């Protein structure tokens, strides 16, 4: 090979090496730029995704808060309406007015007081100062309305000081307790006629004979009010009210409006 050719070959080799050496940084720089751009895109996408999720969560929180606020306002409005209505409402359980009847109102105190007087009077006078009390509804009858047969319910016993108080005065003095009690133990049979019930008495301790339809035991009708009844001292009259012990069945008898045993029941 000539000297000139060798020189030319050497020059080409040097130039080729130079080109290879100079392209390496350029290729790396291009790769680095491409990789960096891809990572930036991923970071940007991840950031945007997080922002979207955070925005959705915040929106749901806001919606829930608004819903709860609406419910709270609705409840407060309802409570305010109830309070306004309660201003004019008085619960009968909290401020129940006292029962009517004065000193013979249907209260536990009055019932027990008159029972105590009943026992005291009976100890002295025995059954001769006692009347069995029956009550009936004037608007009902047994069987045919034209047969003059009525149902009388036993409601208790009245005791009185026989020297100063008649049976009529005793029943009239205690009629509120008697009527109130009658409608409570017989709410269906007597309760609907409160205020117009009729009172009858029989000789004391004759329940057994009346249950056997003894014609010798006749019921006597008592007036609801008698002049001078209010002046009778409570300690001169006593009351022993009936207590139902036979599963609420009570005790009743069938009589005519005159208080006598109907002919078809005599001997039965």
Secondary structure in CASP SS format (residue, H / E / C, confidence):
PFRMAT SS
TARGET T0000
AUTHOR 0000-0000-0000
METHOD secondary structure of the structure
MODEL  1
X C 1.00
X C 1.00
X H 1.00
X H 1.00
X H 1.00
X H 1.00
X H 1.00
X H 1.00
X H 1.00
X H 1.00
X H 1.00
X H 1.00
X H 1.00
X H 1.00
X H 1.00
X H 1.00
X H 1.00
X H 1.00
X H 1.00
X H 1.00
X H 1.00
X H 1.00
X H 1.00
X H 1.00
X H 1.00
X H 1.00
X H 1.00
X H 1.00
X H 1.00
X H 1.00
X H 1.00
X H 1.00
X H 1.00
X H 1.00
X H 1.00
X H 1.00
X H 1.00
X H 1.00
X H 1.00
X H 1.00
X H 1.00
X H 1.00
X H 1.00
X H 1.00
X H 1.00
X H 1.00
X H 1.00
X H 1.00
X H 1.00
X H 1.00
X H 1.00
X H 1.00
X H 1.00
X H 1.00
X H 1.00
X H 1.00
X H 1.00
X H 1.00
X H 1.00
X H 1.00
X H 1.00
X H 1.00
X H 1.00
X H 1.00
X H 1.00
X H 1.00
X H 1.00
X H 1.00
X H 1.00
X H 1.00
X H 1.00
X H 1.00
X H 1.00
X H 1.00
X H 1.00
X H 1.00
X H 1.00
X H 1.00
X H 1.00
X H 1.00
X H 1.00
X H 1.00
X H 1.00
X H 1.00
X H 1.00
X H 1.00
X C 1.00
X C 1.00
X C 1.00
X C 1.00
X C 1.00
X C 1.00
X C 1.00
X C 1.00
X C 1.00
X C 1.00
X C 1.00
X C 1.00
X C 1.00
X C 1.00
X C 1.00
X H 1.00
X H 1.00
X H 1.00
X C 1.00
X C 1.00
X C 1.00
X H 1.00
X H 1.00
X H 1.00
X H 1.00
X H 1.00
X H 1.00
X H 1.00
X H 1.00
X H 1.00
X H 1.00
X H 1.00
X H 1.00
X H 1.00
X H 1.00
X H 1.00
X H 1.00
X H 1.00
X H 1.00
X H 1.00
X H 1.00
X H 1.00
X H 1.00
X E 1.00
X E 1.00
X E 1.00
X E 1.00
X E 1.00
X E 1.00
X E 1.00
X C 1.00
X C 1.00
X C 1.00
X C 1.00
X C 1.00
X C 1.00
X C 1.00
X C 1.00
X C 1.00
X C 1.00
X C 1.00
X C 1.00
X E 1.00
X E 1.00
X E 1.00
X E 1.00
X E 1.00
X E 1.00
X E 1.00
X E 1.00
X E 1.00
X E 1.00
X E 1.00
X E 1.00
X C 1.00
X C 1.00
X C 1.00
X C 1.00
X C 1.00
X C 1.00
X H 1.00
X H 1.00
X H 1.00
X H 1.00
X H 1.00
X H 1.00
X H 1.00
X H 1.00
X H 1.00
X H 1.00
X H 1.00
X H 1.00
X H 1.00
X H 1.00
X H 1.00
X H 1.00
X H 1.00
X H 1.00
X H 1.00
X C 1.00
X C 1.00
X C 1.00
X C 1.00
X C 1.00
X H 1.00
X H 1.00
X H 1.00
X C 1.00
X C 1.00
X C 1.00
X C 1.00
X E 1.00
X E 1.00
X E 1.00
X E 1.00
X E 1.00
X E 1.00
X C 1.00
X C 1.00
X C 1.00
X H 1.00
X H 1.00
X H 1.00
X H 1.00
X H 1.00
X C 1.00
X C 1.00
X C 1.00
X C 1.00
X C 1.00
X C 1.00
X C 1.00
X C 1.00
X E 1.00
X E 1.00
X E 1.00
X C 1.00
X C 1.00
X C 1.00
X C 1.00
X C 1.00
X C 1.00
X H 1.00
X H 1.00
X H 1.00
X C 1.00
X C 1.00
X H 1.00
X H 1.00
X H 1.00
X E 1.00
X E 1.00
X E 1.00
X E 1.00
X E 1.00
X C 1.00
X C 1.00
X C 1.00
X C 1.00
X C 1.00
X C 1.00
X C 1.00
X C 1.00
X C 1.00
X C 1.00
X E 1.00
X E 1.00
X E 1.00
X E 1.00
X E 1.00
X C 1.00
X C 1.00
X C 1.00
X C 1.00
X C 1.00
X C 1.00
X H 1.00
X H 1.00
X H 1.00
X C 1.00
X C 1.00
X C 1.00
END
